[in-house]
Amino acid sequence: MSDFEDEMDVDGPAPSMDVTFSSEANKGKRSAANLPVEAEDSLPWVEKYRPTTLDDVSGHQDILATINKFVDSNRFPHLLLYGPPGTGKTSTILALARRIYGASNMRQMVLELNASDDRGIDVVREQIKSFASTKQIFTMGASTKANSIAGFKLIILDEADAMTNTAQMALRRIMEKYTANTRFCIIANYSHKLSPALLSRCTRFRFSPLKEGDIRTRVDKVVDEENVQIGGEAVDALVRLSKGDMRRALNVLQACHASSTPLRLEGAPKVPESEIQRGTITTETIYNCVAAPPPDAIKDIMSTLLNTSDVTSCLNTINALKVTRGLALADIITALSEQLAKLEVSPEVMISWLDGLADIEHRVAGGGSETVQTGAVVGVIRGGVELMSR
């Protein structure tokens, strides 16, 4: 009787008919690594080139080394990965799960929930609790004995800062109660939006924006794999405008590659991929795709504001550039502040410029009139110039 009860206390491998947890089922969601070639060709590049192993993850080598030591020593804690979007948080934990369980066992050992799923108090009490409260056993051959951490389940809560406060409060007790069976990995953009009780139960790692060298390495790989026609200066602009966001860099590169492909005329035969004549992606193409002010336009605006004392002439010049180049005032303010910070001026002038531009940006974000705030930009810059002449 005791043998029978022992068998009932744990979950064996799910039967092949169970779509939710079975690793052998052919239905359900599939990762990019398991997709057939024809499906991979239609994937966004962000998913197609998502790292499958920890060695493929770009940047944050210190964090990856620490996590690897946790796994090797079988002392895997609850994790909190936080930082800006596109810095590798989700890719890191998925690659880690693939290393621990193997691609074939991830479906039954990993529960992943993100902001698109319902994660209210009911989901925490039912779905997460039921998954965490059972211990799964499967066979991984010799690696099972060498790495007993594979006996733990892993629950990944992506974009957890969107969870309700009530759900976060319910989650903290589950994390404590089922630590023997389950490890939690919480992923968020902003740690201050999480409950202090959750923060204290996790080992925290901050994913800072990626360095330009790391983004360039991945972009160069995609350019070679996809045969993208792009100049060296355009790659520099792409890496600079991505601002540490790998996802943004790859999305912009794919959009520019698509725009360089000529349209097929109606009724014309389909041209093989290798014979398509694509245009070269230039710096102008990158700036147009991102909708960022080109450097020459910002230079014209700065030169006018610093050297023209007539306020009306300054206003007319900026308004004309906004119309002809299709520029937004918020983007102009951001680019202006970056260029002004490079000038060698007195601290009072720099303070007046940056403080004034910050106030204007806040008013624009709050719905202020662009026409009025454009005049305010001219007033702030010219006011600083007047301070310089005293």
C-alpha positions as CSV (number, residue, x, y, z in Angstrom):
1,M,0.0,0.0,0.0
2,S,2.8,2.3,0.8
3,D,4.4,1.7,-2.6
4,F,1.2,2.6,-4.2
5,E,0.9,5.9,-2.2
6,D,4.5,6.8,-3.1
7,E,3.6,6.5,-6.8
8,M,0.6,8.7,-6.4
9,D,2.5,11.5,-4.6
10,V,4.6,12.5,-7.6
11,D,3.7,13.1,-11.2
12,G,5.2,10.7,-13.7
13,P,6.0,11.8,-17.3
14,A,2.8,13.1,-18.9
15,P,1.2,10.7,-21.3
16,S,1.6,11.4,-25.0
17,M,-2.0,12.5,-25.4
18,D,-1.6,15.4,-23.0
19,V,-0.9,18.5,-25.2
20,T,-0.1,20.8,-22.3
21,F,2.9,19.1,-20.7
22,S,4.0,16.3,-23.0
23,S,7.4,16.8,-24.6
24,E,6.5,14.2,-27.2
25,A,3.3,15.8,-28.5
26,N,3.5,17.4,-31.9
27,K,0.9,20.0,-31.2
28,G,1.1,23.2,-29.2
29,K,3.6,26.1,-29.2
30,R,7.0,25.4,-30.5
31,S,10.2,27.3,-29.9
32,A,12.2,28.8,-32.7
33,A,14.9,26.2,-32.2
34,N,12.5,23.4,-33.0
35,L,10.7,25.0,-36.0
36,P,11.2,23.5,-39.5
37,V,13.3,25.4,-42.0
38,E,10.4,26.7,-44.0
39,A,8.8,28.2,-40.8
40,E,12.1,29.7,-39.7
41,D,12.3,31.6,-42.9
42,S,9.1,33.6,-42.1
43,L,10.1,34.3,-38.5
44,P,11.0,37.8,-37.4
45,W,14.7,38.1,-37.1
46,V,14.4,38.8,-33.4
47,E,13.0,35.3,-32.9
48,K,15.0,33.6,-35.6
49,Y,18.3,34.7,-34.1
50,R,17.3,34.4,-30.4
51,P,20.1,32.7,-28.5
52,T,19.6,29.0,-27.8
53,T,22.5,28.5,-25.4
54,L,24.0,30.7,-22.7
55,D,27.2,31.0,-24.8
56,D,25.2,32.7,-27.6
57,V,23.8,35.4,-25.3
58,S,25.4,38.8,-26.0
59,G,27.0,40.8,-23.2
60,H,26.5,40.5,-19.4
61,Q,29.3,37.9,-19.1
62,D,29.6,38.5,-15.4
63,I,25.9,37.7,-14.8
64,L,26.1,34.6,-17.1
65,A,29.2,33.3,-15.2
66,T,27.4,33.7,-11.9
67,I,24.2,31.9,-13.1
68,N,26.4,29.1,-14.5
69,K,28.0,28.6,-11.1
70,F,24.6,28.4,-9.5
71,V,23.7,25.6,-11.9
72,D,27.0,23.8,-11.6
73,S,26.9,23.8,-7.8
74,N,23.3,22.8,-7.7
75,R,22.4,25.9,-5.6
76,F,19.9,27.6,-7.9
77,P,18.0,30.4,-6.1
78,H,14.9,32.3,-7.1
79,L,16.0,34.9,-9.7
80,L,15.0,38.5,-10.5
81,L,16.2,39.8,-13.8
82,Y,15.4,43.4,-14.5
83,G,16.5,46.1,-16.9
84,P,15.5,47.9,-20.1
85,P,13.8,46.0,-23.0
86,G,15.9,44.2,-25.5
87,T,18.9,43.5,-23.2
88,G,18.6,39.7,-23.1
89,K,16.6,38.9,-19.9
90,T,14.1,36.5,-21.5
91,S,16.8,35.0,-23.8
92,T,19.1,34.3,-20.8
93,I,16.5,32.4,-18.7
94,L,15.2,30.4,-21.7
95,A,18.7,29.4,-22.6
96,L,19.3,28.5,-19.0
97,A,16.2,26.3,-18.9
98,R,17.2,24.6,-22.1
99,R,20.6,23.8,-20.5
100,I,19.1,22.4,-17.3
101,Y,16.3,20.3,-18.7
102,G,17.1,19.9,-22.4
103,A,14.8,21.0,-25.2
104,S,12.7,17.8,-25.0
105,N,11.8,18.3,-21.3
106,M,11.2,22.0,-21.2
107,R,7.5,21.7,-21.8
108,Q,6.8,19.7,-18.7
109,M,9.3,21.3,-16.4
110,V,8.9,25.0,-17.3
111,L,5.8,27.2,-16.9
112,E,6.2,30.6,-18.7
113,L,3.7,33.4,-18.2
114,N,4.0,36.9,-19.6
115,A,1.9,40.1,-19.8
116,S,-0.4,38.7,-22.5
117,D,-1.6,36.0,-20.0
118,D,-4.1,36.5,-17.3
119,R,-2.0,36.7,-14.1
120,G,-4.5,37.9,-11.5
121,I,-5.1,36.4,-8.1
122,D,-7.0,33.4,-9.5
123,V,-4.1,32.4,-11.8
124,V,-1.6,32.6,-8.9
125,R,-3.8,30.5,-6.6
126,E,-4.8,27.9,-9.2
127,Q,-2.5,27.5,-12.2
128,I,0.8,28.6,-10.6
129,K,0.1,26.8,-7.3
130,S,-0.9,23.6,-9.0
131,F,2.2,23.6,-11.2
132,A,4.5,24.4,-8.3
133,S,3.0,22.0,-5.8
134,T,3.8,18.8,-7.8
135,K,7.2,17.3,-8.3
136,Q,8.0,16.1,-11.9
137,I,10.3,13.2,-12.5
138,F,11.7,12.3,-15.9
139,T,14.6,10.4,-17.4
140,M,17.6,12.3,-18.7
141,G,20.1,9.4,-18.7
142,A,23.4,9.8,-17.0
143,S,22.9,13.6,-16.7
144,T,20.1,13.1,-14.1
145,K,22.5,11.7,-11.5
146,A,25.2,14.3,-12.2
147,N,22.8,17.3,-12.1
148,S,20.0,16.8,-9.6
149,I,18.8,20.4,-10.2
150,A,16.9,19.0,-13.1
151,G,14.4,17.7,-10.5
152,F,13.2,21.2,-9.8
153,K,10.5,22.9,-11.9
154,L,11.0,26.4,-13.2
155,I,8.3,29.1,-13.3
156,I,9.1,32.1,-15.5
157,L,7.0,35.3,-14.9
158,D,7.9,37.6,-17.7
159,E,7.0,41.3,-17.3
160,A,6.1,40.7,-13.7
161,D,5.9,44.4,-13.0
162,A,2.5,44.3,-14.7
163,M,1.1,41.9,-12.1
164,T,-1.5,43.2,-9.6
165,N,-0.4,43.9,-6.0
166,T,-2.8,41.3,-4.8
167,A,-1.3,38.6,-7.1
168,Q,2.2,39.6,-5.9
169,M,1.2,39.2,-2.3
170,A,-0.2,35.8,-3.0
171,L,2.9,34.8,-4.9
172,R,5.3,35.4,-2.1
173,R,3.8,32.6,0.1
174,I,3.9,30.1,-2.8
175,M,7.6,30.9,-3.4
176,E,8.4,30.0,0.2
177,K,6.1,27.0,0.5
178,Y,7.2,25.1,-2.6
179,T,10.9,25.9,-2.8
180,A,11.6,22.2,-2.5
181,N,9.9,21.6,-5.9
182,T,10.1,24.8,-7.8
183,R,12.3,27.8,-8.6
184,F,10.9,31.1,-9.7
185,C,12.4,33.5,-12.2
186,I,10.9,36.9,-12.2
187,I,11.6,39.2,-15.2
188,A,10.7,42.9,-15.1
189,N,11.6,46.2,-16.6
190,Y,11.4,48.2,-13.4
191,S,12.2,46.6,-10.0
192,H,10.5,49.4,-8.0
193,K,7.1,48.2,-9.4
194,L,7.5,44.9,-7.6
195,S,6.6,44.2,-4.0
196,P,9.5,44.5,-1.5
197,A,8.5,41.0,-0.2
198,L,9.2,39.5,-3.6
199,L,12.4,41.4,-4.0
200,S,13.8,40.1,-0.7
201,R,13.2,36.5,-1.8
202,C,15.1,36.7,-5.1
203,T,18.7,37.1,-6.1
204,R,18.7,40.2,-8.3
205,F,20.6,40.8,-11.5
206,R,20.3,44.1,-13.5
207,F,20.6,43.8,-17.2
208,S,22.1,47.2,-18.4
209,P,21.8,48.4,-22.0
210,L,24.0,46.3,-24.2
211,K,27.4,47.8,-25.3
212,E,27.7,48.8,-28.9
213,G,30.4,46.1,-29.5
214,D,28.0,43.4,-28.5
215,I,25.2,44.7,-30.7
216,R,27.6,45.1,-33.6
217,T,28.7,41.5,-33.3
218,R,25.1,40.2,-33.6
219,V,24.2,42.6,-36.3
220,D,27.2,41.6,-38.4
221,K,26.2,37.9,-38.0
222,V,22.7,38.6,-39.2
223,V,24.0,40.7,-42.1
224,D,26.1,37.8,-43.2
225,E,23.4,35.2,-42.7
226,E,20.7,37.1,-44.6
227,N,23.0,38.7,-47.3
228,V,21.9,42.2,-46.3
229,Q,23.4,45.0,-48.5
230,I,24.4,47.6,-46.0
231,G,27.3,50.1,-45.8
232,G,29.7,50.5,-42.9
233,E,28.4,53.9,-41.9
234,A,24.9,52.6,-41.9
235,V,25.8,49.9,-39.5
236,D,27.4,52.5,-37.2
237,A,24.2,54.5,-37.3
238,L,22.1,51.5,-36.6
239,V,24.2,50.4,-33.6
240,R,24.2,54.0,-32.3
241,L,20.5,54.6,-32.7
242,S,19.6,51.2,-31.0
243,K,20.8,52.6,-27.7
244,G,21.6,49.3,-26.2
245,D,18.4,47.5,-27.4
246,M,19.2,44.4,-29.4
247,R,15.6,43.9,-30.3
248,R,15.3,47.4,-31.8
249,A,18.5,47.0,-33.8
250,L,17.3,43.7,-35.4
251,N,13.8,45.0,-36.1
252,V,15.1,48.2,-37.8
253,L,17.6,46.1,-39.8
254,Q,14.9,43.8,-41.0
255,A,12.6,46.7,-41.9
256,C,15.3,48.4,-43.9
257,H,16.2,45.1,-45.6
258,A,12.5,44.7,-46.6
259,S,12.3,48.3,-47.9
260,S,15.4,47.7,-50.1
261,T,13.6,44.8,-51.9
262,P,11.9,45.8,-55.1
263,L,8.2,45.2,-55.4
264,R,7.1,42.4,-57.7
265,L,4.8,43.5,-60.5
266,E,1.3,42.0,-60.6
267,G,1.4,38.9,-62.7
268,A,5.2,38.8,-62.9
269,P,6.9,35.4,-62.2
270,K,8.4,34.9,-58.8
271,V,12.2,35.7,-58.8
272,P,14.4,33.3,-56.8
273,E,15.8,34.7,-53.6
274,S,19.4,34.5,-54.8
275,E,18.6,36.6,-58.0
276,I,16.7,39.5,-56.3
277,Q,18.6,42.8,-56.9
278,R,18.3,44.7,-53.6
279,G,19.4,48.3,-53.0
280,T,22.1,49.2,-50.5
281,I,20.9,50.3,-47.1
282,T,22.4,53.8,-46.3
283,T,22.6,56.0,-43.2
284,E,19.6,58.0,-44.5
285,T,17.6,54.8,-44.8
286,I,18.3,53.9,-41.1
287,Y,17.4,57.4,-39.9
288,N,14.2,57.4,-41.9
289,C,13.2,54.0,-40.5
290,V,13.8,55.1,-36.9
291,A,12.3,58.5,-37.6
292,A,15.3,60.1,-35.8
293,P,16.5,63.6,-36.8
294,P,19.5,63.3,-39.2
295,P,22.8,64.7,-37.9
296,D,22.9,67.3,-40.6
297,A,19.5,68.7,-39.6
298,I,20.5,68.9,-36.0
299,K,23.7,70.7,-37.0
300,D,21.7,73.2,-39.0
301,I,19.3,73.9,-36.1
302,M,22.2,74.3,-33.6
303,S,24.1,76.6,-35.9
304,T,21.0,78.7,-36.4
305,L,20.2,78.9,-32.7
306,L,23.8,79.7,-31.6
307,N,24.7,82.2,-34.3
308,T,21.4,84.0,-35.2
309,S,20.3,86.7,-32.8
310,D,16.9,87.2,-34.6
311,V,14.4,85.0,-32.8
312,T,11.9,85.1,-35.7
313,S,14.5,83.9,-38.1
314,C,15.4,81.0,-35.8
315,L,11.7,80.0,-35.5
316,N,11.2,80.1,-39.2
317,T,14.3,77.9,-39.8
318,I,13.3,75.3,-37.3
319,N,9.7,75.2,-38.5
320,A,10.9,74.8,-42.1
321,L,13.2,71.9,-41.1
322,K,10.4,70.2,-39.2
323,V,8.1,70.3,-42.2
324,T,10.6,69.4,-44.9
325,R,12.3,66.6,-42.8
326,G,9.2,65.4,-41.0
327,L,10.8,65.9,-37.6
328,A,9.1,65.7,-34.2
329,L,9.9,68.3,-31.5
330,A,10.5,65.7,-28.9
331,D,13.2,64.0,-31.1
332,I,14.8,67.4,-31.8
333,I,15.0,68.2,-28.1
334,T,16.7,64.8,-27.4
335,A,19.2,65.2,-30.2
336,L,19.8,68.9,-29.2
337,S,20.5,68.1,-25.6
338,E,23.1,65.4,-26.7
339,Q,24.9,67.9,-28.9
340,L,24.8,70.8,-26.5
341,A,26.3,68.6,-23.7
342,K,29.4,68.3,-25.9
343,L,30.1,72.0,-26.1
344,E,32.6,73.6,-23.8
345,V,30.7,76.4,-22.0
346,S,30.4,77.7,-18.5
347,P,28.4,75.6,-16.0
348,E,25.7,78.3,-15.7
349,V,25.0,78.2,-19.5
350,M,25.0,74.4,-19.6
351,I,22.6,74.3,-16.6
352,S,20.2,76.8,-18.2
353,W,20.2,74.8,-21.4
354,L,19.6,71.4,-20.0
355,D,17.1,72.5,-17.3
356,G,15.1,74.5,-19.9
357,L,15.1,71.6,-22.4
358,A,14.0,69.2,-19.7
359,D,11.0,71.4,-18.8
360,I,10.0,71.7,-22.4
361,E,10.2,68.0,-23.0
362,H,8.0,67.4,-20.0
363,R,5.4,69.9,-21.3
364,V,5.5,68.3,-24.8
365,A,5.0,64.8,-23.3
366,G,2.0,66.2,-21.4
367,G,0.3,67.4,-24.5
368,G,1.6,70.9,-24.9
369,S,1.4,72.7,-28.2
370,E,4.4,72.0,-30.4
371,T,4.2,75.5,-31.9
372,V,4.4,77.2,-28.5
373,Q,7.1,74.8,-27.2
374,T,9.2,75.3,-30.4
375,G,9.4,79.0,-29.4
376,A,10.3,77.9,-25.9
377,V,13.3,75.9,-27.3
378,V,14.5,79.0,-29.2
379,G,14.1,81.1,-26.0
380,V,16.1,78.7,-23.8
381,I,19.0,78.3,-26.3
382,R,19.2,82.0,-27.0
383,G,19.0,82.8,-23.3
384,G,22.0,80.7,-22.7
385,V,23.9,82.4,-25.6
386,E,23.1,85.8,-23.9
387,L,24.6,84.5,-20.7
388,M,27.8,83.6,-22.6
389,S,28.1,87.1,-23.9
390,R,28.0,88.8,-20.5
